[in-house]
């Protein structure tokens, strides 16, 4: 298929592509020119087709240019989460086999501390763009991997999700067929570009010919102002972001031009959804994951109020089914199939064999379908903790905890939190008194801040079933009971 940016710049050269909070804007033609120039620079630096290139940057116009430049070079971008620890970055860099690490000025010191003979470092902000003559349209194989994005697994070892151009294409097409596309659309992007949720909006922009208002992080007042005054029609949020926006809106109403608040990141509180309904906020719940290139199932405007709390039906042409442990059960594991589903994890043959079954991808998430076939998400991967839209896998945190002296066992579970939705709490079995402050510092060195347990509870033993597996639901119940007693 023809390179998307080339095609869009040819069709809509003077249309805004990226708009920044300070008012600066860049057309699709300017974006193509800058991306081609940066691609020329990357080649001069030694980057070749097929190379794995790590990207460590905050949201910025330069990061957008870099993403498209990597496409022009025909390399693969390894998107690094800026919130991770040095240990986590180092693992992902080595596992993905990168040859270059490109980081923005803000992360230069971190990148230099990660230096290795395996890869070379490039400062994104210091790259001088070599302006080249107009290039012929280029193309790429739709089945080629565009990015590797790491997501933690239940074993605690992160896995690199391979996303192809075809995955992104069908994700964008499925979303358009569900939400529609209008000439006035402006999608506000406050999610990080290293997350598939943010990255997918960038590709919708170039495929639809739609301006994206790019923010470096979520600031409720800034987002609220954009919606109220700058013609924003769609915003993608997680629950904690939506709650902040609702608080700011108070008794006011959004302009009629604002048509969709896409809500992802796990099940949302019914109380919040009912308040949005009262305030006429068009909330569309969505279900997706890195492995499905963002949205997979989304509610549409025809059922937004009737099916409050549902993540809708699979986007066209996706398929979804619920596989139950027992026929009489309503809930079961969500299996998905479709062209937006990953081709598999990088360098993880065993994980791929476990994840796929006769063409179906086993998400590990729990859900159920109502009588009309609408999906209701019950839990994100059973043990998964979602804090402010960020995924936390207990096994990963437990592995770090058990490296601390005198800790025999550890189990991490979710605790409900008004601000973040959920926070991690650790149950610990130890044969000696533990220095809690030292334990917290130990975790902070190895884990991103949001993964560090906010509470440590010491118990004599962990509840286990006959198979010796920890019964996390009993630990969660203890938290609820303790909160009720306090």
C-alpha positions in Angstrom: 0.0 0.0 0.0 1.1 3.6 -0.6 2.7 5.3 2.3 -0.2 6.9 4.2 1.5 10.3 4.8 2.5 10.6 1.1 -1.1 9.9 0.0 -2.6 12.3 2.6 -0.1 15.1 1.8 -1.0 14.6 -1.9 -4.8 14.7 -1.2 -4.8 17.4 1.5 -1.5 19.3 1.5 -2.8 22.4 3.2 -5.0 20.8 5.8 -3.8 21.0 9.4 -2.3 17.8 10.6 -0.9 18.7 14.0 -2.0 21.6 16.3 -0.1 22.3 19.5 -1.5 24.0 22.6 0.6 27.2 21.9 -1.2 27.6 18.6 1.5 26.3 16.4 0.2 24.1 13.6 1.6 22.0 10.8 0.0 20.9 7.6 0.2 17.4 6.1 2.5 18.7 3.4 4.8 20.2 6.1 4.7 17.0 8.1 5.7 15.0 5.0 8.5 17.3 4.2 9.9 17.1 7.8 9.4 13.4 8.0 11.3 12.8 4.7 14.1 15.2 5.9 14.4 13.3 9.2 14.4 10.0 7.3 17.3 11.2 5.3 19.1 12.2 8.5 18.4 8.8 10.1 19.9 7.0 7.1 23.0 9.2 7.3 23.3 8.2 11.0 23.4 4.5 9.9 19.8 3.4 10.4 18.8 0.8 7.8 15.6 -1.0 6.7 14.5 -3.6 9.2 16.4 -2.1 12.1 14.7 -1.9 15.5 14.8 1.7 16.7 13.9 2.5 20.3 11.9 5.8 20.8 12.0 7.5 24.2 10.2 10.8 24.2 7.4 12.9 25.5 4.6 13.9 23.1 5.9 16.5 20.7 5.8 17.5 17.1 9.3 16.1 16.7 8.2 12.8 18.0 5.4 12.7 15.5 7.9 13.5 12.7 10.2 10.7 14.0 7.4 8.1 13.9 6.7 8.8 10.3 10.5 9.1 9.4 11.0 5.6 10.8 8.3 4.4 8.4 10.1 6.1 5.5 13.3 4.3 6.4 11.3 1.0 6.6 12.5 0.4 10.2 10.6 -0.8 13.2 9.9 1.6 16.1 10.2 0.2 19.7 8.0 2.5 21.7 9.3 3.0 25.3 7.1 4.1 28.1 8.7 7.2 29.6 7.4 6.3 33.1 9.4 3.1 33.4 12.5 2.5 35.5 16.0 2.2 34.0 15.9 -1.6 34.7 12.6 -1.9 32.8 14.0 0.1 29.8 17.2 -1.9 29.7 15.3 -5.1 29.6 13.1 -4.0 26.7 16.1 -2.6 24.8 18.0 -5.8 25.0 14.9 -8.1 24.4 13.8 -6.2 21.3 17.3 -6.2 19.8 17.5 -2.4 19.0 20.4 -0.9 17.2 19.6 2.7 18.0 18.0 4.5 20.9 16.5 7.9 20.0 15.5 10.0 23.0 14.4 13.6 23.4 16.5 16.1 25.3 14.5 15.5 28.5 15.6 11.8 28.6 19.2 12.2 27.3 20.8 11.5 30.7 18.7 8.4 31.1 19.6 7.3 27.6 23.3 7.8 28.3 23.0 5.8 31.5 21.5 3.0 29.4 24.4 3.0 26.9 25.4 -0.3 25.5 27.6 -1.7 22.7 24.3 -3.2 21.3 22.9 0.2 20.4 23.9 3.8 19.6 22.3 6.9 21.1 20.8 9.8 19.1 19.4 13.0 20.7 16.1 13.6 18.9 16.1 17.4 19.5 19.6 17.8 18.2 19.0 16.0 14.9 19.5 18.4 12.0 17.1 17.7 9.3 18.6 17.5 5.8 16.0 18.9 3.4 15.8 16.8 0.3 14.1 17.2 -3.1 10.6 16.1 -3.3 10.5 12.3 -3.1 8.4 9.9 -5.2 5.6 8.3 -3.2 6.8 5.3 -1.3 4.9 2.2 -0.2 5.1 -0.4 2.4 4.0 -4.0 2.9 0.8 -4.0 5.0 1.9 -7.1 6.8 5.2 -5.5 7.8 5.7 -4.7 11.5 5.5 -1.0 12.2 6.0 -1.0 16.0 6.8 -3.2 18.9 5.1 -2.0 22.1 5.8 -3.9 25.4 3.0 -5.0 27.6 3.5 -6.9 30.9 2.5 -10.5 31.1 1.2 -12.7 33.9 4.7 -14.1 34.3 6.0 -10.7 35.1 8.2 -10.6 32.0 7.1 -7.9 29.5 6.3 -9.1 26.0 6.8 -7.1 22.8 3.5 -6.8 20.9 4.2 -6.6 17.2 1.8 -4.3 15.4 1.7 -4.2 11.6 0.6 -1.5 9.2 -2.5 -3.7 8.5 -3.4 -3.8 12.2 -3.4 0.0 12.4 -5.2 0.4 9.1 -8.1 -1.8 10.1 -8.3 -0.2 13.6 -8.7 3.2 11.9 -11.2 1.9 9.4 -13.2 0.1 12.1 -13.4 3.2 14.2 -14.5 5.4 11.2 -17.3 3.0 10.3 -18.5 3.1 13.9 -18.1 6.8 14.8 -18.2 8.2 11.3 -15.9 10.9 9.9 -16.9 14.6 9.4 -15.1 17.5 7.7 -15.1 19.4 11.0 -13.5 16.6 13.1 -10.7 17.5 15.4 -9.4 14.7 17.7 -7.6 15.8 20.9 -4.7 13.6 21.7 -3.5 13.8 25.4 -2.7 10.1 25.7 1.1 9.3 25.3 2.2 8.4 21.8 4.1 5.4 23.2 0.7 3.9 24.1 -1.3 2.3 21.4 -4.2 4.5 22.4 -2.3 7.7 21.5 -0.5 6.1 18.5 -3.8 5.0 16.9 -5.2 8.5 17.0 -2.1 9.7 15.0 -2.8 7.1 12.3 -6.5 8.0 12.2 -5.4 11.6 11.5 -3.4 10.8 8.4 -5.9 8.2 7.1 -8.9 10.4 7.7 -7.3 13.8 6.8 -8.2 15.0 10.3 -6.3 17.5 12.5 -5.0 16.2 15.8 -4.6 18.6 18.7 -1.5 17.2 20.4 -0.9 17.6 24.1 2.1 16.5 26.2 0.1 14.8 28.9 -3.3 15.5 30.4 -4.1 18.9 31.9 -7.8 19.1 32.6 -8.1 22.9 32.3 -6.3 22.9 29.0 -8.4 20.0 27.6 -11.6 21.6 28.9 -10.7 24.9 27.2 -10.0 23.2 23.9 -13.3 21.4 23.9 -15.2 24.6 24.8 -13.4 27.0 22.4 -11.3 25.3 19.8 -13.7 23.0 17.9 -12.6 19.7 19.4 -15.1 17.0 18.3 -13.5 13.8 19.8 -11.4 13.1 22.9 -10.0 9.8 24.1 -9.8 9.4 27.8 -9.6 6.9 30.7 -11.8 7.1 33.8 -9.5 9.4 35.9 -9.3 11.9 33.1 -13.1 11.8 32.5 -13.8 12.4 36.1 -11.5 15.5 36.1 -13.3 16.9 33.0 -16.7 16.3 34.6 -15.7 18.2 37.7 -14.6 21.2 35.6 -17.7 21.1 33.5 -19.9 21.4 36.6 -23.4 22.4 35.4 -22.3 23.7 32.0 -22.6 21.9 28.7 -20.2 21.1 26.0 -20.8 22.6 22.5 -23.0 20.7 20.2 -20.0 20.2 17.9 -18.4 17.9 20.5 -19.6 14.5 19.5 -17.6 11.7 21.3 -15.8 11.1 24.5 -14.1 7.7 23.9 -13.7 6.0 27.3 -11.2 3.1 27.6 -8.8 1.7 30.2 -11.2 -0.7 31.9 -14.7 -0.7 33.4 -16.1 2.7 34.4 -18.1 3.4 37.6 -21.8 3.5 36.9 -22.1 6.6 39.1 -19.8 8.5 36.7 -21.5 7.2 33.6 -24.9 8.3 35.0 -23.5 11.7 35.8 -22.2 12.0 32.2 -25.7 11.1 30.9 -27.2 13.8 33.1 -24.7 16.4 31.7 -25.3 15.2 28.1 -21.7 14.2 27.7 -21.5 11.7 24.7 -19.5 8.9 26.4 -18.7 5.9 24.2 -17.2 3.1 26.2 -14.6 1.0 24.3 -12.7 -2.2 24.8 -9.3 -2.8 23.4 -5.7 -3.6 24.2 -2.2 -3.2 22.8 -2.7 -6.6 21.1 -5.7 -5.3 19.1 -4.1 -2.0 18.0 -6.4 0.0 20.4 -10.2 -0.1 19.9 -11.7 -3.5 19.2 -15.3 -3.2 20.5 -17.0 0.2 21.0 -20.5 1.5 21.8 -22.1 3.6 19.1 -24.3 6.7 19.4 -27.5 4.7 18.8 -27.0 2.7 22.0 -24.9 5.1 24.1 -27.7 5.7 26.6 -29.6 2.5 26.3 -26.6 0.3 26.9 -24.9 2.4 29.5 -21.8 0.6 30.8 -21.4 -1.6 27.8 -18.3 -1.6 25.5 -20.6 -2.2 22.5 -20.0 -4.7 19.7 -16.9 -5.5 17.8 -15.9 -3.0 15.2 -16.2 -4.0 11.6 -14.9 -6.6 10.6 -13.8 -7.9 14.0 -15.2 -11.0 15.8 -15.6 -11.6 19.5 -16.8 -14.5 21.6 -17.0 -15.4 25.3 -15.5 -18.8 26.2 -17.0 -20.0 29.5 -15.6 -22.4 32.0 -19.1 -23.8 32.6 -22.0 -23.6 30.2 -24.3 -22.2 32.9 -22.0 -19.3 33.6 -22.8 -15.9 32.1 -19.2 -14.6 32.2 -16.1 -16.0 30.5 -12.8 -15.2 28.8 -13.0 -12.8 25.9 -11.6 -14.3 22.6 -11.0 -12.0 19.6 -10.3 -12.4 16.0 -9.8 -9.8 13.2 -7.3 -7.9 11.1 -6.4 -5.5 13.9 -5.2 -8.3 16.1 -1.4 -8.6 16.5 0.5 -11.2 14.5 2.1 -12.2 17.8 4.7 -11.3 20.5 8.3 -10.6 19.4 10.6 -13.5 20.1 8.0 -15.4 22.2 7.1 -18.6 20.5 5.7 -20.3 23.7 3.6 -17.2 24.6 2.2 -17.1 21.0 1.3 -20.8 21.2 -0.6 -20.1 24.4 -2.2 -16.9 23.2 -3.7 -18.1 20.0 -6.2 -20.9 19.5 -7.4 -21.7 15.9 -7.0 -18.1 14.9 -8.6 -16.7 18.0 -6.6 -14.5 20.4 -7.2 -15.3 24.1 -7.3 -11.9 25.8 -7.4 -13.2 29.4 -10.0 -10.6 30.1 -13.4 -11.5 31.6 -16.6 -10.3 30.1 -20.2 -11.3 29.2 -22.6 -10.6 26.4 -26.2 -9.4 27.0 -29.2 -10.8 25.1 -28.5 -8.3 22.2 -24.8 -9.3 21.9 -23.3 -6.2 23.6 -20.1 -6.7 25.6 -19.8 -5.9 29.2 -16.2 -6.0 30.5 -16.0 -7.4 34.0 -12.3 -7.4 34.7 -9.1 -6.7 32.9 -7.2 -9.9 32.8 -8.5 -11.1 36.1 -5.6 -10.0 38.2 -4.7 -6.8 36.3 -4.6 -3.5 38.2 -5.5 -0.4 36.2 -4.3 2.8 37.9 -5.0 6.0 36.0 -5.2 4.1 32.8 -1.8 2.4 33.3 -1.7 -1.4 33.4 0.0 -3.0 36.4 0.5 -6.8 36.5 0.9 -8.2 40.0 3.4 -10.9 39.1 5.9 -8.2 37.9 5.6 -6.3 41.2 5.7 -9.5 43.3 8.9 -10.5 41.6 10.6 -7.3 42.7 9.2 -7.6 46.2 10.6 -11.1 46.6 14.1 -9.9 45.9 14.0 -7.9 49.1 15.8 -9.6 52.1 13.6 -11.7 54.5 10.5 -11.6 52.3 9.2 -15.2 51.8 6.0 -14.5 49.8 4.2 -11.6 48.3 0.9 -11.0 46.5 -0.3 -7.8 45.0 -3.9 -6.9 44.5 -6.0 -3.9 43.5 -7.6 -1.5 46.0 -10.3 0.9 44.8 -9.2 4.5 44.8 -11.3 7.6 44.1 -8.6 9.4 42.1 -6.8 6.6 40.2 -9.5 4.0 40.0 -7.2 1.4 41.5 -3.9 1.3 43.3 -1.6 -1.6 44.1 -1.5 -3.1 47.6 1.0 -5.7 48.6 0.4 -8.6 51.0 3.7 -9.8 52.4 4.8 -12.9 54.4 8.2 -12.4 56.1 10.1 -14.2 58.8 11.5 -11.0 60.2 10.5 -7.4 60.7 10.7 -5.5 57.4 11.8 -1.9 56.9 8.8 -0.6 55.0 10.6 2.6 53.9 13.5 0.6 52.6 11.1 -1.8 50.8 9.4 1.1 49.1 12.7 2.5 48.0 13.7 -0.9 46.7 10.5 -1.1 44.6 11.0 2.5 43.3 14.4 1.6 41.9 13.1 -1.3 39.8 9.6 -0.2 38.9 7.7 2.8 37.5 6.3 5.0 40.2 2.7 4.0 39.5 3.6 0.3 40.0 5.0 0.7 43.5 2.6 -0.6 46.1 0.9 2.2 48.0 0.3 0.0 51.1 2.1 -3.0 52.6 0.1 -5.5 54.7 1.9 -8.2 56.6 0.2 -11.5 57.1 1.2 -15.0 58.4 0.4 -16.8 55.1 -1.2 -16.3 51.7 -4.5 -18.0 51.1 -4.1 -20.7 48.4 -6.4 -23.2 46.7 -5.8 -26.9 46.3 -3.5 -26.2 43.4 -1.4 -23.9 45.6 -2.4 -20.9 43.6 -2.9 -17.7 45.6 -6.6 -16.8 45.9 -6.4 -13.1 45.2 -10.1 -12.6 45.5 -9.8 -13.5 49.2 -7.1 -10.8 49.7 -9.3 -8.3 47.9 -12.1 -9.2 50.2 -9.9 -8.6 53.2 -9.3 -5.1 51.9 -13.0 -4.4 51.5 -13.7 -5.7 55.0 -10.9 -3.7 56.5 -12.2 -0.5 54.7 -15.7 -1.3 56.1 -14.4 -1.6 59.6 -12.5 1.7 59.5 
